[in-house]
Amino acid sequence: MVLDSNLYFLQKNHLMKKIIYREFQNQDQNKVESLVSIGLENTAIDQNMSIKQRIKKYINESLQSDLGNIKEYFENGIFLVAEYKGEIIGSLGAIPEKNLKLRLKRMSVKEEFRRQGIAKNLLEKIEIWALNHNFKEIILGTSEIQKDAVKFWSASGFKLIKKEKILGSDFFGLSFKKKIHDSGF
């Protein structure tokens, strides 16, 4: 058992050294759209048909807004990708809002790369960027059906500030926040 955990650590460490974290470039557009869309679709796998349809509609709406035009939408913020051997395996963007708040959007990590620290690294890089740009608070929205995301945000120091039923659905949207000074930077 000890040998197996040591091997896992070595493999994880080796993988982490090969991942490149960088700002989004135009040629990443289709890859990021696919990554985020598949991630969202996967949250619906065990859900009823109504929720599956709702998520599909949300993906289509997103492709018509921020997800379909990342460079322009995040122009005043930042959008990062995690790249491994030329493949986009992770993403996280952030846009400024009123009162020195920064809104996180489009966190996604390809399923086979999850639990490797990629989401944590993307978040840490955004937190440093936020601190350097004088933001005071980071906010985000997700839904209760994205259980792994809810666990991740809570474990990353975000506090649940609002829970409300999503109009026309049978699940709740969740809003989280985190003060920048809480990040340890």
N, C-alpha and C positions, 0 to 999 in steps of 0.2 A: 504493500500500500504506500509506503513512504517513497519507494522508487517511482511509482506511478505519479504521485503528486510532484516529485522533483522533475520528472520528464515533462509533465504538463507545464510547470513553471518555465523550464528551458524552452519549450516550444512557444509558449506565450511570449516570453522575453525575446526570442528570435523574431517572431512575427512583429512585435511592437517596434523593433529596430528598423524594420523594412517599410513601415507605414509612413507615408509622407502626408503631412497636414499643410494645406495651402489654401489660398483664396480661390474662389470659383473663377473659372475662365469660360469664355463663350462656348468653347468646344465641349464643355462638361454638360451643357444644357440637357441633351437627350438622356444621358446617363443618370443625371440627378432626378429628372422626371420619372424615369423608370424605377430607380431605387426607392423614392418616396412613395410612388403609386403602389408598388408591390408591398412595401411595408404596411401601408394603410389597408390594402386588400387582405393581407394576412391577419390583421386584427379582427376581421369579420368572419374568418373561417368557421369558428364555432358558434356564430351568431345566427339568429333567425333571418328569414328572407327580407323582412322589413329593414333590419339594420344593415344587411348586405347592400340593399338598394340605396339606402341613405348614404353609405360610405362611397359607393360608386358615383352617386350624384355629387358628393363633396369633392371627390377626386377630379371630376370633370369641371366643376366650378373653380377649383384650385388651378387647373391647367389653363383656365381662361384668365386667371389673375396672377398671383405671385409666382406660383410654381412654373407657369408657362413662360415667364419672362424674368428670370432670376436677376440678371445683370441690371436691368432697369429698376425693378422693384426694390432691390436691396442697395441701390446706388448710394444712399446716405447712411447705410449701415455696413454690415459685413456678412459675407456668406462663405463658410469654410467647407472644404471637402477633405475626406481622408482617402488616400489613394494607396493601393497595394498592387504592385506589378502592373500598373497602367489601368487598373480597374477602380472605379469610384465605389468605395465600400461604406462610406459614412458621409453625413452632411449635417450642418446646423447653420442657420442664419439668424440675424438679429437686426431689427430696425428700431430707430429712435421713436419715442412717443413723447407726449407732454410730460412736464415736471421731471425731467432728467431720468425718465424710465426707458428701458431698453426691452423690446418684446422679442422673445425667442420664437423661431418658427422653423419648421421642417427638419426637426431632429429625426434622423433615420440611420440605422446601421444594418447592413445586409445580414440576414439571419445567421449565416454560418460564421460570421465574425463577431457576433454578440458575446458579451461577458468577457471581453478581452481588454477592456479599458478604453475603447475607442470613443464611446459617447462621453466618458469622463474627460478625456483629453480634449475633445472638441469643446466641451463646456468650459474647461479651464482656460482655453485660448480665448474664448469669447469673453469670459470674466476679466481677463487681463486687458483685453481690448476695451471693454466697458470702463474699467478703472482708469485706463489711460485717456479716455475720452470724457471723463468726469460724470459718468452716469452714477446715480445713487441707488437704483433699484432695477432688478431684472424681473420681468413678468412673463407669463406664458399661459396658454390655454391648452387643454387636452380633454379627453373624455374618459369616463369611468370604464369603458370597454377596452381601453388601452392600458391594461393592468401592469404590464412591464414598465411602461412609461411613467405611470403614477408612482410605482415603487422607486424608479430611478430618480425622479424629481424630488421625492421625499427624502431619499437617502443622500441627495446632493445638497440638502439644506434648504430646500424650498418649502414654504408654508402654504397650506391650502387656505385660500381666503374667500372662495365663493364656490358654491355648488348649486347649479340650477338646471332644471329640466330643459333639454334642447327641444325647441318648438317642433312639433310634428314627429316626435320620436318617443321611444320609451326608455331613454337613458339620459344620464346627466352629463353636462359639461362641467369641467373643473377649472378654476383659475388658481394659479400659484404665484407667489412672489418671493424674492430673496433680496435682502439689502446687500449692496456690494461689499460693505465692510465685513459682512458675515462670511465671506468667501475665504478669509484668511490671507488676503493679499495686502 
